[in-house]
Amino acid sequence: MSAHSATGGRDVHTVYFPAATPPADVDVLVVGAGPVGLSAAVELAGRGVEVAVVDQARVATLIRAGAMGHTPRVVEHFRRWGLLQRIRDEWTFPPEWNRGIRLVTSLVGHELAPTRAPSFASPGTRRNSTEEALRRPQSALQRVFLDHLDERSVSVAGGWRLTALRESDDGVEADLTEVDHASARTIRARYVVGADGASSTVRRLAGIARDGERATEKRLRLIVRTGDISDRVGPAPSGTNIVFNQKASGFLAAVSTREWRVYAGPYPLDYEPSEPELLGIARAAFGFDLDLEIASATTFYEATQIARTFRAGRVLLAGDAAHVRTPGGNLGEGFGDVVNLGWKLAAVLAGSAPDRLLDSYDQERRPHNWRVADFALARARRAAATLAEIRRIGVPDDADPSSQAQGRRTEIARRIDADRVDAVGVTFDERYDASSVIWYEDGPEPDWRGDVYADDPRPGHRAPDGLIDPYGGTLYDRIGNNFALLVLSSDRTVEAAFLGEVAGRGLPFTVIHLIDPEVRALYGADNVLVRPDQHVAWRGDALPVGGTAAVLDRILGVSTAPESQPLLPTILTSEAVS
């Protein structure tokens, strides 16, 4: 369990999944209790869906944690789930250690480029979001999600392995075996969400292959454990750093007050570095000799593997089960999957939309993930080329004060700065431009770019957010979990039409009146319909032919979505698909 540290906060080293028996019947079974799987349960439970989660593991540990950085877009989701402050409270090292991402020769060495970060005296301006980025380990997220689900009486059961799926016209039977015990159980669910990681059993059972470019090298993500090093680094060292020197490169990031993440490699795929070699790289990242213990080492690859479909009948994939790619935001894309899928599953289960609405999940999320993956892989390759050039220049020893050494550091800093690429498009340009459930407008779409973004209110794009209440309330706060009609003029004709139509459809619906002319200018229409995942679905000064019925039929997949995916084979076992 979590324990309070000497400086406050909590050291979430081990998170225990409940030892429970899964229910026999449920609307949605989520397989996988990582951050994506648990957030899927949070999203669905918040929409009144009966959901249960199973995972073959019994615990999650801090030292196996992957991504720690969460973009403002992800923080927007945390806020809507009502869990943002709880996640902030689950820090595993003092938040004052966070000083932005520093580019350094070592932790105690030279800073190579100015750090872009808010400060106490100058918080800076938020672009495109009311939220700032956040750093918390995955185990902290899991702890918060588990506590929230327990409060809502949502079943989460660790120690259960999925072995088979059988699909029929109205549901899926999932066979489970309890790990280390002889118990077996079959769960009946309307739908199954596979959030069980890169080696997803759900994906294999569904017979879904993956496409992408395989890696030619590998890297290692180490968690190293230190003693008290405050005499060398001070009581509040920089918690997030990217190191460039002749021996170490990549992140040196705190995961707790005594554990740090260090990268090693790249290595040939068949090479196994020795422990002394890895410890030497870690010490080079710190920049001084210290006692270290390797707490964990995990392999990762700069490659792309994306499922050929995110939906097969009543089985849907999310997170790493659907897409694995070069590190840098994959967890955030998993949360994006959950938010896109959640309202659609809820609408189908409530009878407000047909099953074929779920086809749009694949139509929208898979192309987006390919865009982000291609950008991430290209950026990783540029970074590798930059590192090679830096090492050709030669990173001077930290203790070398000579003018020649300083000249080389200046040249290295110039080279790093020339290659720095903002990923604002990755964070915010979550456009869905080939969906059957968006009411598109005529005119070309500008090319998607991972490094460029401006607020875009056209259908298919994330609705621009902002403060609508001087006391801190945002547009997204007002939208909540609902469909929302933004009324940006004094004409309420369209509003009346929508209210009349949604009354008979049982849709959660909010009308928001905004009289600020700058908001009207930004959104470019008198009326804007926003989906529960905060994407614009339709906008206009007047209703199109067919009126509100036509708009809602399109958005809910009633009239224009393609036919549903075929069912799974009659029975699948865990050995059925390699």
FIMAR-388205 format. One line per 4 residues: number of its first residue (from 1); for each residue x, y, z of C-alpha. Coordinates in Angstrom, 3 decimals, always signed. Example, Ala and Ser with C-alpha at 12.3 -4.5 7.8 and 13.67 -1.06 7.14 Angstrom:
BEGIN
1) +12.300 -4.500 +7.800 ~ +13.670 -1.060 +7.140
***
This chain:
BEGIN
1) +0.000 +0.000 +0.000 ~ +1.019 +3.625 -0.309 ~ +3.109 +5.086 +2.521 ~ +3.698 +8.704 +3.408
5) +7.275 +9.862 +2.824 ~ +9.256 +12.220 +5.044 ~ +8.563 +15.157 +2.758 ~ +4.864 +14.474 +2.344
9) +3.163 +12.870 -0.643 ~ +3.102 +9.128 -1.136 ~ +5.622 +6.591 -2.370 ~ +3.404 +4.348 -4.498
13) +5.879 +1.490 -4.881 ~ +3.426 -1.415 -5.004 ~ -0.216 -1.353 -6.018 ~ -2.202 -4.465 -5.180
17) -5.108 -5.472 -7.400 ~ -8.125 -6.734 -5.439 ~ -8.254 -10.484 -4.810 ~ -11.805 -10.936 -6.025
21) -14.001 -13.168 -8.144 ~ -15.220 -11.474 -11.329 ~ -18.987 -11.203 -11.815 ~ -20.769 -13.708 -14.031
25) -22.504 -11.085 -16.165 ~ -21.471 -7.555 -17.091 ~ -22.060 -5.032 -19.858 ~ -18.348 -4.547 -20.608
29) -15.432 -6.710 -19.546 ~ -12.092 -4.885 -19.601 ~ -9.058 -7.162 -19.796 ~ -5.998 -5.424 -18.366
33) -5.631 -3.325 -15.206 ~ -2.924 -0.997 -16.426 ~ -3.654 +2.729 -16.580 ~ -5.581 +2.383 -19.868
37) -7.719 -0.541 -18.727 ~ -8.568 +1.053 -15.392 ~ -9.303 +4.400 -17.058 ~ -11.669 +2.585 -19.434
41) -13.562 +1.357 -16.393 ~ -13.554 +4.881 -14.925 ~ -14.909 +6.307 -18.188 ~ -17.602 +3.650 -18.611
45) -18.715 +3.609 -14.977 ~ -19.042 +7.393 -15.126 ~ -21.520 +6.900 -17.965 ~ -23.613 +4.359 -16.059
49) -22.200 +1.270 -17.771 ~ -21.828 -1.924 -15.732 ~ -18.151 -2.775 -16.143 ~ -15.629 -5.206 -14.658
53) -11.835 -5.422 -14.967 ~ -9.597 -8.497 -14.822 ~ -5.819 -8.819 -15.024 ~ -3.543 -11.835 -14.821
57) -1.160 -9.908 -12.546 ~ -1.861 -9.402 -8.867 ~ +0.265 -6.280 -8.381 ~ +1.710 -3.319 -10.249
61) +5.021 -1.828 -9.152 ~ +6.611 +1.596 -9.431 ~ +9.917 +0.207 -10.672 ~ +8.230 -1.281 -13.741
65) +6.523 +1.992 -14.561 ~ +6.838 +3.306 -18.077 ~ +5.535 +6.722 -19.115 ~ +5.453 +9.387 -16.428
69) +4.776 +12.530 -18.456 ~ +1.166 +13.400 -19.272 ~ +0.263 +16.097 -21.783 ~ -2.281 +18.871 -21.191
73) -4.737 +16.885 -23.330 ~ -4.430 +13.905 -20.975 ~ -4.774 +16.215 -17.976 ~ -8.048 +17.439 -19.497
77) -9.298 +13.854 -19.241 ~ -8.108 +13.548 -15.631 ~ -10.035 +16.718 -14.828 ~ -13.263 +15.515 -16.453
81) -13.067 +12.237 -14.550 ~ -12.894 +14.309 -11.353 ~ -9.534 +12.753 -10.435 ~ -6.998 +15.442 -11.272
85) -6.305 +16.628 -7.732 ~ -6.093 +13.070 -6.454 ~ -3.540 +12.266 -9.151 ~ -1.552 +15.386 -8.275
89) -1.527 +14.287 -4.630 ~ +0.023 +10.919 -5.517 ~ +3.487 +12.274 -6.222 ~ +6.365 +9.908 -5.553
93) +9.063 +12.557 -5.298 ~ +8.586 +16.169 -4.193 ~ +6.931 +18.203 -6.960 ~ +9.486 +20.976 -6.483
97) +11.976 +18.629 -8.181 ~ +10.076 +19.225 -11.422 ~ +11.798 +22.078 -13.250 ~ +10.927 +21.226 -16.803
101) +12.995 +18.904 -18.978 ~ +16.634 +19.964 -18.593 ~ +19.161 +19.173 -21.345 ~ +22.420 +18.466 -19.524
105) +25.779 +16.725 -19.779 ~ +24.909 +14.954 -16.501 ~ +22.776 +15.578 -13.447 ~ +25.565 +17.605 -11.819
109) +27.088 +18.774 -15.092 ~ +26.479 +21.566 -17.556 ~ +23.114 +22.722 -18.886 ~ +23.222 +22.642 -22.689
113) +20.095 +24.621 -23.510 ~ +17.649 +26.845 -21.638 ~ +14.909 +24.936 -19.853 ~ +11.402 +25.712 -21.047
117) +9.314 +25.579 -17.921 ~ +6.941 +27.739 -15.866 ~ +8.374 +29.220 -12.704 ~ +6.988 +30.325 -9.350
121) +7.226 +34.008 -10.295 ~ +6.336 +33.621 -13.971 ~ +3.861 +30.791 -14.600 ~ +3.808 +31.448 -18.329
125) +0.829 +31.183 -20.637 ~ -1.043 +28.032 -21.481 ~ -1.429 +27.409 -25.176 ~ -4.539 +25.666 -26.501
129) -5.592 +24.309 -23.088 ~ -6.454 +25.500 -19.606 ~ -4.244 +22.703 -18.248 ~ -0.510 +22.208 -17.847
133) +1.380 +18.975 -18.394 ~ +1.813 +16.686 -15.384 ~ +4.386 +14.098 -14.290 ~ +3.197 +11.126 -12.217
137) +4.179 +7.445 -12.536 ~ +1.775 +4.845 -13.830 ~ +1.504 +3.155 -10.439 ~ +0.220 +6.436 -8.988
141) -2.460 +6.600 -11.678 ~ -3.428 +2.993 -11.007 ~ -3.742 +3.689 -7.281 ~ -6.105 +6.604 -7.900
145) -8.160 +4.725 -10.500 ~ -8.480 +1.673 -8.228 ~ -9.613 +3.764 -5.264 ~ -12.189 +5.528 -7.443
149) -13.511 +2.264 -8.884 ~ -13.760 +0.757 -5.406 ~ -15.835 +3.729 -4.286 ~ -18.174 +3.062 -7.207
153) -18.331 -0.697 -6.458 ~ -16.763 -1.599 -9.808 ~ -15.292 -5.100 -9.811 ~ -11.520 -5.284 -10.376
157) -9.956 -8.730 -9.986 ~ -6.256 -9.556 -10.178 ~ -4.838 -12.996 -10.843 ~ -7.220 -14.062 -13.647
161) -5.896 -15.109 -17.077 ~ -8.107 -14.946 -20.167 ~ -8.024 -18.241 -22.103 ~ -10.882 -18.119 -24.621
165) -13.610 -15.953 -26.165 ~ -16.858 -17.106 -27.742 ~ -19.061 -14.574 -29.482 ~ -22.744 -14.734 -30.328
169) -25.227 -12.233 -31.716 ~ -25.830 -10.600 -28.346 ~ -22.640 -11.039 -26.351 ~ -19.272 -12.616 -25.643
173) -18.362 -15.411 -23.267 ~ -14.882 -15.017 -21.781 ~ -13.223 -18.018 -20.128 ~ -10.869 -17.143 -17.280
177) -8.471 -19.240 -15.213 ~ -7.266 -18.072 -11.828 ~ -3.473 -17.809 -11.782 ~ -1.815 -20.294 -9.361
181) -5.175 -21.879 -8.588 ~ -7.421 -24.434 -10.226 ~ -10.433 -22.119 -10.352 ~ -12.038 -21.339 -13.685
185) -14.854 -18.968 -14.530 ~ -16.844 -17.849 -17.548 ~ -18.019 -14.249 -17.773 ~ -20.842 -13.189 -20.042
189) -20.371 -9.645 -21.420 ~ -22.002 -7.548 -24.102 ~ -18.566 -6.292 -25.186 ~ -14.908 -6.965 -24.331
193) -12.240 -4.260 -24.296 ~ -8.688 -5.532 -24.632 ~ -6.310 -3.225 -22.759 ~ -3.842 -5.966 -21.907
197) -0.642 -4.570 -23.342 ~ +1.624 -5.087 -26.315 ~ +1.414 -8.899 -26.106 ~ -2.371 -8.708 -25.846
201) -4.137 -12.023 -25.390 ~ -7.377 -10.347 -26.443 ~ -5.825 -9.252 -29.740 ~ -4.530 -12.772 -30.429
205) -7.872 -14.344 -29.567 ~ -9.619 -11.895 -31.888 ~ -7.254 -12.881 -34.701 ~ -6.145 -9.291 -35.310
209) -2.728 -8.929 -36.910 ~ -0.487 -5.861 -36.673 ~ +1.304 -3.767 -39.261 ~ +4.352 -1.585 -38.943
213) +8.084 -1.344 -39.039 ~ +10.079 -3.638 -36.787 ~ +13.102 -2.418 -34.888 ~ +16.681 -3.122 -35.908
217) +18.045 -2.173 -32.476 ~ +16.897 -2.210 -28.882 ~ +17.277 +0.050 -25.877 ~ +16.944 -0.608 -22.159
221) +14.970 +1.381 -19.622 ~ +16.671 +0.958 -16.247 ~ +15.383 +1.808 -12.812 ~ +18.397 +2.328 -10.555
225) +18.200 +2.680 -6.796 ~ +20.438 +5.134 -4.923 ~ +21.208 +5.970 -1.342 ~ +20.954 +9.508 -0.036
229) +22.761 +11.632 -2.650 ~ +21.571 +15.014 -1.437 ~ +25.110 +15.959 -0.459 ~ +25.983 +15.952 -4.189
233) +22.709 +16.980 -5.869 ~ +21.056 +19.043 -3.131 ~ +17.714 +18.427 -1.429 ~ +15.731 +19.321 -4.576
237) +17.566 +18.020 -7.670 ~ +16.137 +18.337 -11.146 ~ +13.683 +15.465 -11.484 ~ +13.603 +15.264 -15.295
241) +16.695 +15.511 -17.454 ~ +17.882 +14.432 -20.881 ~ +21.570 +13.582 -20.755 ~ +24.101 +13.978 -23.554
245) +27.614 +12.707 -22.922 ~ +30.073 +10.228 -24.391 ~ +28.676 +7.306 -22.408 ~ +25.077 +8.035 -21.436
249) +22.172 +9.485 -23.407 ~ +18.460 +9.871 -22.907 ~ +16.333 +10.395 -19.830 ~ +17.627 +10.589 -16.305
253) +14.343 +11.020 -14.462 ~ +13.350 +10.547 -10.847 ~ +10.586 +8.043 -10.193 ~ +10.874 +8.351 -6.405
257) +13.235 +9.980 -3.919 ~ +15.607 +7.007 -4.221 ~ +14.911 +5.595 -7.690 ~ +15.738 +7.019 -11.094
261) +15.023 +5.991 -14.664 ~ +18.056 +5.790 -16.964 ~ +18.259 +4.787 -20.617 ~ +20.961 +2.536 -22.082
265) +21.715 +1.682 -25.691 ~ +21.000 +1.401 -28.515 ~ +22.256 -2.170 -28.804 ~ +22.029 -4.868 -31.485
269) +18.941 -7.008 -30.972 ~ +21.016 -10.029 -29.895 ~ +23.348 -8.154 -27.527 ~ +22.969 -8.523 -23.758
273) +24.886 -5.818 -21.857 ~ +26.454 -6.835 -18.553 ~ +25.419 -5.373 -15.219 ~ +28.748 -3.508 -14.783
277) +28.286 -1.967 -18.243 ~ +24.788 -0.762 -17.373 ~ +25.881 +0.589 -14.001 ~ +28.691 +2.482 -15.722
281) +26.196 +4.159 -18.056 ~ +23.962 +5.071 -15.120 ~ +26.853 +6.624 -13.186 ~ +27.826 +8.618 -16.266
285) +24.283 +10.008 -16.380 ~ +24.530 +11.151 -12.758 ~ +27.998 +12.578 -13.401 ~ +29.672 +11.303 -10.244
289) +30.605 +8.017 -8.606 ~ +27.858 +6.594 -6.427 ~ +26.528 +3.278 -5.207 ~ +23.742 +2.041 -7.476
293) +21.520 -1.001 -7.624 ~ +19.604 -1.991 -10.755 ~ +16.013 -2.456 -9.581 ~ +14.611 -3.324 -13.010
297) +15.523 -3.367 -16.687 ~ +12.972 -3.443 -19.488 ~ +13.579 -3.537 -23.212 ~ +11.936 -1.146 -25.648
301) +12.236 -0.538 -29.355 ~ +12.006 +2.351 -31.757 ~ +9.428 +0.760 -34.008 ~ +5.738 +0.797 -34.875
305) +3.195 -2.003 -34.482 ~ -0.459 -1.036 -34.957 ~ -3.411 -3.416 -35.087 ~ -5.046 -3.746 -38.496
309) -8.364 -2.961 -36.858 ~ -9.284 -1.751 -33.398 ~ -12.590 -3.648 -33.604 ~ -13.541 -7.256 -34.337
313) -17.236 -7.765 -33.658 ~ -17.832 -7.292 -29.950 ~ -14.117 -7.103 -29.146 ~ -12.347 -3.736 -29.107
317) -8.683 -2.898 -28.502 ~ -7.233 +0.083 -26.633 ~ -3.812 +1.292 -25.577 ~ -0.771 -0.892 -26.191
321) -3.018 -3.766 -27.255 ~ -3.961 -1.616 -30.261 ~ -0.749 +0.325 -30.903 ~ +2.858 +0.142 -29.791
325) +5.362 +2.627 -31.105 ~ +8.469 +4.604 -30.368 ~ +8.246 +5.927 -26.779 ~ +6.790 +9.371 -26.349
329) +3.067 +9.682 -25.690 ~ +1.744 +6.171 -26.336 ~ +0.024 +6.062 -22.937 ~ -1.691 +9.361 -23.720
333) -2.972 +7.892 -26.974 ~ -4.372 +5.013 -24.916 ~ -6.351 +7.465 -22.807 ~ -7.537 +9.044 -26.065
337) -8.779 +5.615 -27.196 ~ -10.733 +5.206 -23.972 ~ -12.385 +8.620 -24.212 ~ -13.377 +8.074 -27.849
341) -14.762 +4.601 -27.177 ~ -16.466 +5.245 -23.839 ~ -19.366 +7.436 -24.929 ~ -20.000 +5.240 -27.969
345) -20.248 +2.038 -25.952 ~ -22.508 +3.817 -23.463 ~ -24.794 +5.071 -26.261 ~ -25.040 +1.618 -27.845
349) -25.710 -0.123 -24.527 ~ -28.369 +2.470 -23.645 ~ -30.134 +1.876 -26.963 ~ -29.490 +5.429 -28.169
353) -27.282 +4.281 -31.055 ~ -26.889 +1.131 -33.148 ~ -23.948 -1.217 -32.777 ~ -22.386 +0.123 -35.972
357) -21.542 +3.372 -34.180 ~ -18.598 +1.396 -32.796 ~ -17.124 +1.085 -36.300 ~ -16.249 +4.775 -36.042
361) -13.888 +3.986 -33.149 ~ -11.544 +2.256 -35.578 ~ -12.179 +4.837 -38.320 ~ -11.143 +7.660 -36.001
365) -8.467 +6.308 -33.681 ~ -6.399 +4.109 -35.986 ~ -5.515 +6.808 -38.569 ~ -4.703 +9.182 -35.726
369) -2.368 +6.644 -34.155 ~ -0.591 +6.084 -37.470 ~ +0.041 +9.820 -37.802 ~ +1.470 +10.074 -34.326
373) +3.536 +6.910 -34.733 ~ +5.106 +8.095 -37.987 ~ +5.985 +11.430 -36.403 ~ +7.467 +9.768 -33.304
377) +9.609 +7.373 -35.321 ~ +10.942 +10.160 -37.548 ~ +11.726 +12.276 -34.467 ~ +13.550 +9.360 -32.822
381) +15.691 +8.898 -35.898 ~ +16.552 +12.597 -35.970 ~ +17.496 +12.387 -32.300 ~ +19.793 +9.431 -33.003
385) +21.506 +11.389 -35.774 ~ +21.893 +14.388 -33.460 ~ +23.430 +12.235 -30.738 ~ +25.901 +10.733 -33.211
389) +26.938 +14.228 -34.311 ~ +27.308 +15.387 -30.708 ~ +29.585 +12.480 -29.949 ~ +31.651 +13.237 -33.035
393) +32.088 +16.747 -31.673 ~ +32.952 +15.177 -28.334 ~ +31.250 +16.031 -25.046 ~ +33.942 +17.419 -22.731
397) +34.375 +16.084 -19.239 ~ +32.197 +18.014 -16.777 ~ +35.299 +19.043 -14.827 ~ +37.054 +20.542 -17.856
401) +36.860 +24.373 -17.500 ~ +38.965 +25.195 -20.554 ~ +37.848 +27.572 -23.282 ~ +38.097 +24.725 -25.779
405) +35.694 +22.638 -23.687 ~ +33.273 +25.531 -23.333 ~ +33.424 +26.095 -27.089 ~ +32.458 +22.496 -27.722
409) +29.611 +22.725 -25.224 ~ +28.361 +25.833 -27.028 ~ +28.501 +24.021 -30.362 ~ +26.669 +21.027 -28.904
413) +23.996 +23.324 -27.457 ~ +23.562 +24.953 -30.870 ~ +23.160 +21.553 -32.492 ~ +20.596 +20.420 -29.914
417) +18.604 +23.623 -30.217 ~ +18.512 +23.314 -34.016 ~ +16.969 +19.853 -33.714 ~ +14.401 +20.602 -31.000
421) +10.912 +19.910 -32.307 ~ +7.744 +20.951 -30.522 ~ +5.124 +18.200 -30.441 ~ +2.130 +20.499 -29.953
425) +0.341 +18.885 -32.911 ~ +0.748 +15.454 -31.339 ~ -0.793 +16.797 -28.150 ~ -3.774 +18.654 -29.583
429) -4.356 +17.859 -33.281 ~ -6.454 +14.796 -32.564 ~ -8.431 +15.248 -35.758 ~ -10.908 +12.671 -37.084
433) -11.160 +13.432 -40.783 ~ -12.348 +10.101 -42.225 ~ -15.224 +9.182 -39.940 ~ -18.721 +8.097 -40.887
437) -20.222 +9.891 -37.864 ~ -18.978 +13.457 -38.383 ~ -20.984 +16.065 -40.326 ~ -18.117 +17.397 -42.415
441) -17.921 +20.663 -44.300 ~ -16.666 +21.342 -47.795 ~ -13.097 +22.489 -48.229 ~ -9.645 +20.944 -47.888
445) -8.065 +19.980 -44.587 ~ -4.580 +21.384 -43.961 ~ -1.925 +18.713 -43.644 ~ -1.480 +17.225 -40.183
449) +1.817 +18.185 -38.578 ~ +3.057 +16.928 -35.249 ~ +4.998 +20.114 -34.571 ~ +2.319 +22.695 -35.448
453) -1.135 +23.386 -34.055 ~ -3.696 +26.150 -33.918 ~ -7.154 +25.845 -32.366 ~ -9.447 +24.411 -35.038
457) -13.234 +24.326 -34.541 ~ -14.160 +22.448 -37.713 ~ -16.111 +19.185 -37.412 ~ -13.852 +16.281 -36.528
461) -11.431 +18.399 -34.506 ~ -11.042 +18.809 -30.754 ~ -13.274 +21.678 -29.648 ~ -11.178 +24.635 -28.446
465) -11.393 +24.961 -24.668 ~ -11.150 +28.038 -22.497 ~ -12.330 +29.706 -19.323 ~ -16.003 +30.662 -19.423
469) -16.205 +31.543 -15.753 ~ -13.713 +34.057 -14.291 ~ -13.661 +31.926 -11.146 ~ -11.983 +29.026 -12.943
473) -14.717 +27.090 -14.761 ~ -13.869 +25.874 -18.262 ~ -15.971 +25.059 -21.293 ~ -15.058 +21.388 -20.834
477) -16.304 +21.557 -17.240 ~ -19.691 +22.683 -18.560 ~ -19.793 +20.004 -21.242 ~ -19.003 +17.285 -18.710
481) -19.967 +13.841 -20.015 ~ -22.719 +15.111 -22.285 ~ -23.360 +16.123 -25.836 ~ -23.322 +19.902 -25.815
485) -24.779 +22.542 -28.091 ~ -22.839 +25.795 -27.968 ~ -25.219 +28.633 -28.778 ~ -23.116 +31.627 -29.796
489) -25.784 +34.070 -30.962 ~ -29.122 +35.400 -29.759 ~ -31.060 +33.189 -32.214 ~ -32.340 +30.154 -30.324
493) -34.122 +28.423 -33.208 ~ -31.521 +25.675 -33.563 ~ -31.417 +25.189 -29.804 ~ -35.174 +24.609 -29.667
497) -34.997 +22.095 -32.497 ~ -32.241 +20.091 -30.824 ~ -33.987 +20.052 -27.465 ~ -37.117 +18.715 -29.091
501) -35.183 +15.965 -30.885 ~ -32.964 +14.751 -28.041 ~ -35.927 +14.482 -25.663 ~ -37.064 +11.363 -27.485
505) -33.607 +9.816 -27.827 ~ -32.486 +9.720 -24.216 ~ -29.218 +11.493 -24.925 ~ -27.370 +13.328 -22.144
509) -27.477 +16.864 -23.538 ~ -26.364 +20.306 -22.368 ~ -27.006 +23.724 -23.920 ~ -24.305 +26.330 -23.291
513) -24.895 +30.002 -24.122 ~ -21.726 +32.009 -24.731 ~ -22.166 +35.669 -25.625 ~ -18.493 +36.583 -25.972
517) -17.980 +37.675 -29.612 ~ -14.428 +36.297 -29.505 ~ -15.812 +32.814 -28.901 ~ -18.185 +33.231 -31.856
521) -15.274 +34.371 -34.020 ~ -13.156 +31.408 -32.925 ~ -15.853 +28.799 -33.570 ~ -17.000 +30.351 -36.846
525) -20.704 +29.533 -36.518 ~ -23.734 +30.433 -34.412 ~ -24.247 +26.842 -33.230 ~ -21.701 +24.114 -32.549
529) -22.536 +20.542 -31.526 ~ -19.780 +18.953 -29.434 ~ -19.596 +15.233 -28.719 ~ -18.983 +13.851 -25.211
533) -15.312 +13.279 -26.140 ~ -14.957 +17.046 -26.767 ~ -14.812 +16.798 -30.554 ~ -16.913 +18.989 -32.820
537) -19.562 +16.909 -34.612 ~ -21.468 +19.628 -36.519 ~ -21.634 +23.406 -36.704 ~ -23.795 +25.887 -38.563
541) -25.804 +29.072 -38.487 ~ -28.855 +27.085 -39.513 ~ -29.829 +23.425 -39.655 ~ -29.102 +21.371 -42.789
545) -31.707 +19.585 -44.889 ~ -33.264 +16.954 -42.655 ~ -32.879 +19.101 -39.569 ~ -31.710 +17.881 -36.191
549) -32.866 +14.329 -36.907 ~ -30.450 +14.091 -39.826 ~ -27.591 +15.534 -37.774 ~ -28.110 +13.186 -34.842
553) -28.675 +10.181 -37.105 ~ -25.300 +10.851 -38.680 ~ -23.487 +11.416 -35.396 ~ -24.962 +8.316 -33.760
557) -24.339 +6.061 -36.737 ~ -28.021 +5.531 -37.449 ~ -27.980 +6.347 -41.148 ~ -24.507 +6.487 -42.647
561) -22.123 +4.169 -40.809 ~ -20.865 +1.090 -42.667 ~ -22.015 -2.389 -41.783 ~ -20.682 -3.851 -38.550
565) -17.583 -6.003 -38.404 ~ -18.033 -9.789 -38.720 ~ -18.283 -11.855 -35.573 ~ -15.327 -13.672 -34.050
569) -14.848 -17.353 -34.859 ~ -17.052 -19.644 -32.805 ~ -14.323 -20.366 -30.239 ~ -10.802 -19.094 -29.743
573) -8.191 -20.279 -27.276 ~ -5.030 -18.552 -26.137 ~ -3.002 -20.763 -28.491 ~ -5.210 -20.074 -31.519
577) -3.299 -17.129 -32.954 ~ +0.443 -16.594 -32.742
***
